[in-house]
Amino acid sequence: MKLFEHLSRIFISAGILFAVGAPVLLWSRTPLIHVSMAENGGWNPGTLKAEVGRPLHLRLTSDDVVHGFAVGQMDMEAVDVMPGKVTDVTLNFDKPGTYTFFCTRWCGVNHWRMRGAIEVSGPASDAEPAPTPVYIALGIDIDAPHESPVVPPERPSAIRGQQLAAGLDFDKSTDYYRTHSPYEAFKGMPKSMTDQQRWDVIASVWQSNTTTDSIENGRKLFAQNCAACHGENGGGNGVFADDLAKAGQSSMQDMTGSQEMSRQTPANFTDPKRMLGASPALLQGKILRGGMGTGMPMWGSIFTDEQIWELVSYLYSFQFDYQK
């Protein structure tokens, strides 16, 4: 009897030790990922491996300032990575591919370089290949100027435009909206209308191809990912704008020996010439691929297709009055 009790205690103690020790052992074997500002190395390591259907456990710590962690095109909330502390994250992948993880905190002028890759292996996916981006299908040179030679006398109103459009026959489909700039649509409006009336109708067309929710989603994406450079109100005057300009000036001086400014200045979305000459497809290309030599990063591996179009619809709200 005593032997039985003794063995039972041993088994119970072993079970308790295993229950407590196994998670600790797993945690200790999970690699610790260090993050610092891009100038000091960024993510280390910057490439991770994972498998479909197998949870990926990560431990993150910052070596300098507060950073954030999120994985592009995944439905997850960003987490903060604090100096001197360890943040635990578990990720699950349902299809193979290369996923981009990135910093969600504006940690410096080179914040956009704070990116890494998760290479996920597993059975081939049956998902259909992604469609060709509209800007590529149209052959748009997104690095060339696309300015509108005509701008509205005043801010176009979608409300006024809806009233004016009632008796007009014109294309306001999504295909037309995405493939034409507001200026191209302006040229197709009846010449019997005043310039302001034509712009008002165009504002109503652009509004009809979005929703209040989409614009709000785009606003949040802009605030989280774009405002630090482009400014909260889209004027190209964000908190990092001067630093980008100085960095561009320095690089041009190094290459040419002159003080010529580079194009490394955030776009001003309140400029009607720039925005009314740009089609949604062109803006899609800028967001997807980024701007060569401008400091504008590529977001194609981070934003979903839906998020990109939502962001595009929000950018036009800097030009058009959508108030109901």
N, C-alpha and C positions, 0 to 999 in steps of 0.2 A: 504493500500500500504506500509505504513511504517512498519506494523507488518510483512508483507511478506518479505520485505528486511531484517528486523531484524532476522527472522527465517533463511533466506538463509545464512546470515553471520555466524550464529551459526553452521549450518550444514557444511558449508565450513571450518570453523575453526576446527570443530571436525574431519573432514576428514583429514585435514592437520596434526593434532595432532596424529591421529591414524597411518597415513602413516609414520610419523617420529618416533613415540613412539613404534610401534609394533616391528620393528627390534631391537631397543635398549632393549626392554623388553626381547625379545628372546635371545639376546646376553648376557644379564645379568643373565639369567637363565641357560645358557650353562656352565657346570662345568669347572673349571679351573684345568688343569692337570699340576702338578709340576714335573719337571725332574731334577735330580742331578746325579752325578757319582754313579756307583753301590755301592761303599763303603758307600755312604750316603743315600742309599735308592732306587735309580733308579727312575722308574715311579711311581707316586702317584696320582690317583689310578693306579694299574697295570692291572686291569681287567675291561673292558668296555662292555656294552650291546648295541646291535643294532638290527634292523629289516630289513628284505629284502624289498626293494622298498621304504624305508623311510630314507632320508638323515640323517647322523650322523654328527652333528656339534661339533667341538672340539676347545678348546682354550688351548694353550700350552705356558708355560713359564719355563725358566731355573733358578735354584737357585744357579748355580755356573758358569760353563763354557758353551761354545757354544755346543749344541747337535744338532742332526738331527732327523727327524721323517719320517718314511716310513712304509708301510704295505706290508708284504711279499705276493708274488704271485698276486699282483695287479698292473695294469698298471698306475702307478702314479709317479710323480717326488718327490724326497725327498725334504723336507722343513727344513730350519734351525730354531732352537729354541734358541732365544737369551736371555742372562741374563737381567732381568729387563724389558723385553718387552713381549707382548702377540702375539702369532701367531695363526691365525684362519685357520682351516682346515675343509673341508666338504667331507665326504666319502659316497659313494653309493655302496651297495652290491646287487648283483643279485641272490645270492644263499646262503643258510644257511651254517653254519659251524663255526669253530674257526679259526680266522685269527691272525697272529702274527705281532705285530708292534715292531719296533726296532730302536735303535739309529744308525744313519749313519755317525756320526762323531767319529773319534778315540779319545775318551775322557779319556782314561786311560787303564791300563793293564787289568782291568776287564770289558772293553767295551763290550765284547761278552755277558755279563750277562744283558745288557740293553735291555730287552725284556718284552713285555706285551701281553695280549690276548684280542681280541674283539670277544665276543660270539654273533653270529648273528642268530636270530631265524626267522622262516618263513616256508612256504610250503616245503615239502620234495622235494629234487632235483631229476630230472629224469636222471641226468648224470650218466654215467657208473662208477663203482668203479675204483679207481686208480690201474694200473697193479702192480703186485708184482715186487719190485726192482730186477734187474738182480743178484746182489750179494747175495740176499736171495735165489733166485731160484737155484743158483749154490752152495749154502751152503758154501760160502767163509768166513773164519774166518778173518775178517779185522783187528783184533788186533794182529794176529800172524805175524812174519817176512815173507816177500816174496821177498827175494833178488835174483838178477840174479847172478849166479856164473861166468858168462862170460860177459865182457864189450867190446865195440868196440875199436879198436886201435885209431880211430879218430871219430869225430862227424859224424854220419850217414847222408848221403845226399839223399833226396827224388828224386832229379834230376837224380843223377847217378842210383838210384834204379829203376826209371821208364824205363831207357834204358836197364838195366839188366833183368827186369821182362818181357820184351816183349815176350820172347820165353818160359816162365815158366808156368806150370800149377799148380796153387795153389789157395786156398780160400782167397779172399780179401773182402768178404761180411761184412756187418755191424754186423751181428750176430757173425761171427768169430772174428772180431776186438774187440767187446765189451767183449767177453768171454775168450779171451786169452791174456796173457802178451806178450810183445815183445820178451822175452826170449823163451817162448813156441813157438812162431812163428819162432824164430831163429833155434830152434831144428828141425823144419820141412823143412828148406831150404836144397837144394841139397848139399851134402858134397863135390861135385866137386868145389864149389865156395869157395873163401877165406872168412874168418870171416868178413872182412870189406864189401865185396860184399853182403853177407847175411844180414848184418845190414842195408845196403843201400836199399835193396829191402823192408825190413820191414818198413823203414822210408817212402817209397813210398806208402805202404799199409795203414799206419796210416794217411798219408796226403790224400789219396783217400777217407777216411771216414770222412772228415771234409771239410770246405770251408774257404776261406779267411775271409768272414763275421763272421762265427762262431768263428774263432780264435780271431778276433778283439773283438767280444762280450765277449768272455771268458777273454781276457786281461783286459777289463774294469771292469768286475766283480772281477777279482783278485786284481786289483789296489784299488778298492773301499772297498773290504771286507777282503782281505787276506794279502796284502803286509805289513801291519803294523807289523805282526808277522813273516811271511815267507820271507819278504824282497822283494824289487821291482824286483829283478832279480831271485827270487825263491831260494836263498841260505840259507834260514832259519835264516837270520840275520836281521830281521826287527827291527824297533825302540823299540818294546816291547819284543824282544827275550830275552835280558838279564834279564828284570824284571820277565818274565815267569820262566826262569831258577832259579832265586833267590827264587821265590815263591815256586817252586817245591822242591828246596833244603831245604827250611825252613819246609815245610810240612813233608818231609821225616825224617828230624831230630826230629820233634815233635813226630812222630810215632815210630821211631826206636832208637833215641838217637845217630844216626850216621850222618855222613856228606854225605851219599850216595845220588847221584843225582837221582831225579825222572825222568820219561819220559816226563816231562812237558817242552819239547824243540821243537820248531816249526820244521816241516819236511823240509829237504833240497831237493828241487825238481831238483837241478842240480846234485845230486848224481846218477850216472848211475846204480849202483847196486839196489838202492831203486826203481827207476822209471822203469827200464827195466824188473824188476821182478814183477811189478804191472800191472794187467789187468785194462782196463777201468772200468770193473764192480767193482773191488776192490776200485778204486778211487771214483766211484759213492757212494759206501757204506760209505767211510770216510767222504764225503761231506754231505750225507744225515743224517747220525747218529752221526757223530763226533767221536772222539777218546777217549775211556774210560781212564781216568787218565792222559790224555795228555794236557788238557787245550784247545783241539780242540773242538769248539762248533758244535752243529748240525745245519745244514742249510736246512733241508728238509721242514720245514714250511715256509721258506723264498724264496728259489729259486724254479722256475718251473723245470719240468723235462728237458725241452729244455735247460734251463740255466745251469743245472748241466752238461749235456753232452758237452755244449760249453766250460765250465770251464775245464772239463777233457781234451778236445782237446787242449786247451791252455797249460795245464801243460806239455804235451808231447813236446811242442815246446822248452822246456828247454833242451831236449835231441836230437831232430831231426832238421835238417836244412831243412826248407820248402821253402827256397827262390826259386823263379821261374826265 
